[in-house]
Amino acid sequence: MARYVPEEVVVKILSRLPPKSLIRFKSVSKRWQALIGNPDFLSKNLLNHSIITQSSSDPLRHIIFFARDKYDPGTQIHSFRSYDSLHCASQAPLNLPPAPTFDIVASCNGMLCLWAYVPSDVYLWNPATSSELKALPAASSHRRRAADVYQVGFGFDSRSNDFKVVRLLHFVDGAGTRWYEEEIYSLRCGSWRQLDLSVAFGIYVDSRRAALDGVFLWYLDYGYEEHPVDEDKEIIVAFDFSDEEFRTMLFLDARFFRDYGQCTRTVTELKGSLAMFVFPCRKKNMHLDIWVMLEFGVRESWTRLLSIGFPLHLERPLGFWKNGELFIVNRERHLVLYDVLAQTETNLQFEGSREFQVVDYKLSSALINGGEDNP
């Protein structure tokens, strides 16, 4: 093949392959290994294909930006935009009750789940049909109402065609004994019920998390409480909404991340694959490393796809848009769109004080038309 096919043609062919095949084809020959292993090839081709590329002409797909209001930090604002053009359809404060911290748990099938850490209230919201949030009912017993809700997960159970919320409760009695319980809420049934499960470790309130095709995941670094594995390992805890079970997956040796120095790690979903952003906070070498689990649940399939460098004044990457452009918060707390290949940036005219989030949101035709489960 090397005799008859020019290298530029080989590059075009390889760039159309999914990353899993691309990584495997490194073993075809030394020439292919050198070609695919070249950072320039990876950055220009993986960014424009498969996992990273997010192009869509779906009119039901939108992007929602969230942040704390810059001039009134007690108010949460959002900007609802077309995915294809980022044209702003609306930008307004959310009608939320006063709370120190609100967080977007996940977006799934046209529904969003929001969580107020204090007083641990959970809300569901369908932006397509209402500006009002649906507050989920409180727990049934006084004992559970007094419990500390330290984590919330949200997803869609395709088996029962139902939206579900799982919450993890932490109890401490008068003697200082502590234990954990888990409850699940069914939107179809409209009530909570206790799960007969035992999560043998705590997941911090600020643990990184992601939603992935009926599974909700939390990333736990080597410092998490009551470590169930070797202290030099990091794990991901996954809750399956159909089976209603927890399971754990090893990530990478924690000592690897210590080599980065101070860094931020975030788990996310990229076109159906579990991914992790590793963002080393080095003043003179700002870059974003992207790892992807090519086979879900298989620790050995974690692969570092590429490393993206960007200017010092861009501080926190939030996610990708379309052809590999990054949503990033700059030092002035403005949200900008950074073109990795052209190294240019566009101010998206959205600013806040903190708690920036970017939600890839697809309107559900079923929810738009209404239904029994539509809040």
C-alpha positions in Angstrom: 0.0 0.0 0.0 2.9 2.4 0.8 4.2 2.0 -2.8 0.9 3.1 -4.5 -1.1 5.3 -2.1 0.3 8.8 -1.3 0.6 9.6 2.4 -2.0 12.4 2.2 -4.5 9.9 0.9 -3.7 7.5 3.8 -4.2 10.3 6.2 -7.6 11.1 4.8 -8.6 7.5 5.0 -7.4 7.1 8.6 -9.1 10.3 9.7 -12.5 8.8 8.8 -12.0 5.9 11.2 -13.4 5.8 14.7 -10.8 6.4 17.4 -11.1 2.8 18.6 -10.0 1.5 15.1 -7.4 4.3 14.8 -5.7 3.3 18.0 -5.7 -0.4 17.0 -4.3 0.4 13.5 -1.1 1.7 15.2 0.1 -1.9 15.2 -0.3 -2.3 11.4 3.2 -1.0 10.6 5.9 1.3 12.0 4.9 3.9 9.4 1.3 3.9 10.5 2.4 3.9 14.2 4.5 7.0 13.6 1.7 8.6 11.5 -1.1 8.0 13.9 1.1 8.8 16.9 2.0 12.2 15.5 0.4 14.9 17.7 -0.4 17.0 14.6 -2.3 14.1 13.0 -4.2 13.4 16.2 -5.2 17.0 16.8 -6.3 17.7 13.2 -8.1 14.4 12.5 -9.6 13.3 15.8 -10.9 16.8 16.4 -12.7 16.6 13.1 -14.2 13.1 13.5 -16.0 10.6 15.7 -15.8 11.4 19.5 -14.9 15.1 19.5 -16.9 16.3 16.5 -20.5 17.2 17.6 -22.0 18.5 14.3 -25.8 18.4 14.2 -28.5 19.9 12.0 -31.2 18.7 14.4 -33.6 21.7 15.1 -34.5 20.1 18.5 -31.0 20.3 19.7 -30.0 23.3 21.9 -27.2 24.6 24.2 -28.1 26.1 27.6 -25.5 28.2 29.4 -25.9 28.5 33.2 -24.0 30.7 35.7 -24.5 32.8 38.8 -25.4 36.4 37.9 -22.3 38.6 38.0 -24.2 41.5 39.7 -26.5 39.4 41.9 -24.6 36.2 42.9 -27.8 34.9 44.6 -29.5 34.6 41.2 -28.9 31.8 38.7 -29.2 32.9 35.1 -29.4 30.8 31.9 -29.1 31.4 28.1 -31.1 29.1 25.9 -29.5 28.9 22.4 -29.7 27.1 19.1 -27.1 24.4 18.9 -26.2 25.0 15.2 -25.8 28.8 15.4 -25.5 29.6 19.1 -28.2 32.3 18.4 -29.7 33.3 21.7 -33.3 32.5 21.9 -33.7 33.7 25.5 -31.6 34.8 28.5 -33.1 35.3 31.9 -32.9 34.5 35.5 -34.4 31.1 36.5 -37.4 31.2 38.8 -35.6 29.4 41.7 -36.2 29.7 45.4 -33.3 31.2 47.4 -30.5 28.7 47.9 -26.7 29.0 48.4 -25.9 26.6 45.6 -27.9 25.2 42.6 -26.4 22.6 40.3 -27.5 21.1 37.0 -27.4 17.3 37.7 -28.0 16.2 34.1 -30.0 16.7 30.9 -31.8 13.7 29.5 -34.4 13.2 26.8 -35.7 16.8 27.0 -35.7 17.0 30.8 -33.3 18.7 33.2 -32.6 17.8 36.8 -31.5 20.5 39.2 -30.3 20.1 42.8 -30.0 22.7 45.6 -27.4 21.5 48.0 -29.1 23.4 50.8 -31.8 22.5 51.7 -31.2 19.5 49.5 -34.2 20.1 47.2 -34.4 18.4 43.8 -36.2 19.8 40.8 -37.2 18.6 37.3 -37.6 21.1 34.4 -38.7 20.8 30.8 -37.6 24.1 29.2 -39.7 23.4 26.1 -43.0 23.7 27.8 -42.6 25.7 31.0 -40.5 28.2 32.8 -41.5 26.7 36.1 -39.5 24.0 37.9 -41.2 20.9 39.4 -40.0 20.3 43.0 -39.9 16.7 43.8 -41.7 15.7 47.0 -39.9 15.5 50.3 -39.0 12.1 51.8 -41.8 10.4 53.6 -40.4 10.1 57.1 -39.1 12.6 59.5 -35.9 10.6 59.9 -35.1 10.8 56.2 -36.0 14.5 56.0 -33.3 15.1 58.6 -30.7 13.1 56.6 -28.0 14.8 54.6 -28.4 14.4 50.8 -24.9 14.3 49.6 -25.3 13.2 46.0 -28.0 13.1 43.3 -28.1 11.3 39.9 -30.6 11.6 37.1 -31.4 9.5 34.0 -33.9 7.8 31.8 -34.9 4.1 32.2 -35.6 2.9 28.7 -36.8 -0.4 30.0 -39.7 1.1 31.9 -39.9 4.3 29.8 -39.5 6.4 33.0 -37.4 9.3 34.3 -35.7 8.5 37.6 -33.7 10.3 40.2 -31.4 8.6 42.6 -30.2 10.3 45.8 -27.6 9.2 48.3 -28.4 9.9 52.0 -25.9 10.2 54.9 -27.0 9.6 58.5 -25.2 10.2 61.8 -26.8 9.2 65.1 -26.3 10.6 68.6 -23.4 8.3 69.2 -21.5 9.5 66.1 -22.3 6.3 64.2 -22.8 7.0 60.5 -24.3 5.0 57.6 -25.6 5.5 54.1 -28.9 4.8 52.3 -30.1 5.3 48.8 -33.5 6.2 47.5 -34.9 6.4 44.0 -37.7 8.6 42.6 -39.9 7.5 39.7 -41.5 10.4 37.7 -44.2 7.9 36.5 -45.1 6.9 40.1 -44.5 10.3 41.6 -42.8 9.0 44.8 -39.6 7.9 46.4 -38.7 4.4 47.6 -35.7 3.1 49.4 -33.2 0.9 47.5 -32.0 -2.3 49.0 -28.4 -1.5 48.3 -25.2 -0.7 50.2 -22.8 1.8 48.9 -19.7 1.2 51.1 -18.2 4.6 50.6 -19.2 8.2 50.5 -19.2 10.3 47.4 -18.4 13.9 48.1 -20.9 16.7 47.2 -18.4 18.1 44.7 -17.5 14.8 43.1 -17.3 15.1 39.3 -20.2 13.3 37.6 -21.7 12.6 34.1 -24.7 11.0 32.5 -24.3 8.3 29.9 -27.1 6.5 28.2 -29.2 5.3 31.2 -26.2 5.3 33.5 -25.1 8.0 35.9 -21.4 8.2 37.0 -19.4 9.8 39.7 -15.6 10.1 39.6 -13.7 9.5 42.9 -10.1 10.5 43.1 -7.6 8.8 45.4 -8.6 11.0 48.4 -12.2 9.7 48.7 -13.6 8.4 51.9 -13.5 4.7 52.9 -11.5 3.7 49.9 -12.6 0.2 48.7 -9.5 -0.4 46.6 -5.8 0.3 46.7 -5.1 4.0 47.6 -3.1 4.5 44.4 -6.1 3.7 42.3 -9.0 6.0 41.2 -12.5 4.7 40.5 -15.8 5.6 38.8 -19.0 4.7 40.5 -21.9 4.0 38.1 -25.6 3.7 38.8 -27.7 1.9 36.1 -31.3 3.2 36.1 -32.7 0.1 34.5 -31.1 -2.5 36.9 -31.1 0.0 39.8 -27.6 -1.2 40.8 -24.3 0.4 41.5 -21.0 -0.8 40.2 -17.4 0.5 40.2 -14.8 0.8 37.5 -11.1 1.4 38.0 -9.8 4.5 36.2 -6.0 5.0 36.2 -3.2 4.8 38.8 -3.6 8.0 40.9 0.2 8.5 40.8 -0.2 9.4 37.1 -2.2 12.5 37.9 0.2 13.5 40.6 2.7 14.0 37.8 0.5 16.8 36.5 0.8 18.7 39.7 -2.3 20.8 40.6 -5.0 20.0 38.1 -8.7 19.8 37.5 -10.4 16.5 36.4 -13.9 16.3 35.0 -15.8 13.3 33.6 -18.2 14.0 30.8 -20.0 12.3 27.8 -18.7 12.7 24.3 -21.0 11.2 21.6 -21.9 8.1 23.8 -18.4 7.5 25.2 -17.2 8.3 28.7 -14.4 10.8 28.7 -12.3 12.7 31.1 -10.8 16.2 30.8 -7.6 16.7 32.7 -6.7 20.4 33.0 -3.3 21.0 34.6 -3.1 24.4 36.3 0.3 25.4 35.1 0.9 29.1 34.5 3.4 28.7 31.7 1.9 25.6 30.0 -1.9 25.7 29.9 -3.4 22.7 28.1 -6.3 20.2 28.2 -5.7 16.5 28.0 -8.6 14.4 26.8 -8.9 10.7 27.8 -11.7 8.5 26.5 -12.9 5.0 27.6 -13.2 3.3 24.2 -14.9 0.3 25.7 -17.3 1.1 28.6 -16.3 -0.6 31.8 -12.9 -1.8 30.5 -10.1 0.0 32.4 -7.5 -0.9 29.8 -9.4 0.9 27.1 -8.8 4.3 28.6 -6.8 6.2 26.0 -5.4 9.7 25.9 -6.5 11.0 22.6 -4.9 14.4 22.5 -3.6 17.5 24.3 -4.9 21.0 23.5 -3.0 24.1 24.4 -4.5 27.5 24.8 -3.7 31.0 26.0 -3.1 31.8 29.7 -6.2 34.1 30.0 -8.5 31.2 29.3 -9.1 29.5 32.6 -11.6 26.6 32.6 -12.8 24.4 29.7 -16.5 23.4 29.9 -17.1 21.2 26.8 -17.0 20.9 23.0 -19.1 22.4 20.3 -19.6 21.1 16.7 -16.2 20.8 15.1 -13.9 20.7 18.1 -14.3 24.3 19.3 -14.2 24.6 23.1 -16.5 26.5 25.5 -14.1 28.2 28.0 -14.4 30.7 30.8 -11.8 33.5 30.7 -10.4 35.5 33.5 -13.0 38.2 33.2 -15.7 35.5 33.8 -16.9 35.7 30.2 -17.9 32.6 28.3 -15.9 32.3 25.0 -15.7 29.9 22.1 -12.1 28.9 21.4 -11.3 27.4 17.9 -8.4 25.0 18.7 -7.0 24.7 15.2 -7.3 28.4 14.2 -6.4 29.5 17.8 -9.1 32.2 17.7 -11.8 33.0 20.2 -15.3 34.5 20.1 -17.0 36.2 23.0 -20.4 34.5 23.5 -21.9 37.5 25.4 -22.6 35.5 28.5 -21.0 36.4 31.8 -21.4 35.4 35.4 -19.7 35.3 38.7 -19.2 31.5 39.1 -20.7 28.0 38.6 -20.6 28.1 34.9 -22.1 25.0 33.1 -22.8 24.2 29.5 -25.7 21.7 28.9 -26.2 20.0 25.6 -30.0 19.8 25.5 -32.2 18.1 23.0 -35.9 18.8 23.0 -38.0 15.7 23.2 -41.0 15.6 20.8 -42.9 13.5 23.3 -42.4 16.1 26.1 -43.2 19.0 23.7 -46.5 17.4 22.8 -47.3 16.8 26.5 -48.1 13.7 28.3 -48.8 12.1 31.7 -45.2 12.4 32.8 -44.6 15.9 31.6 -44.1 18.2 34.6 
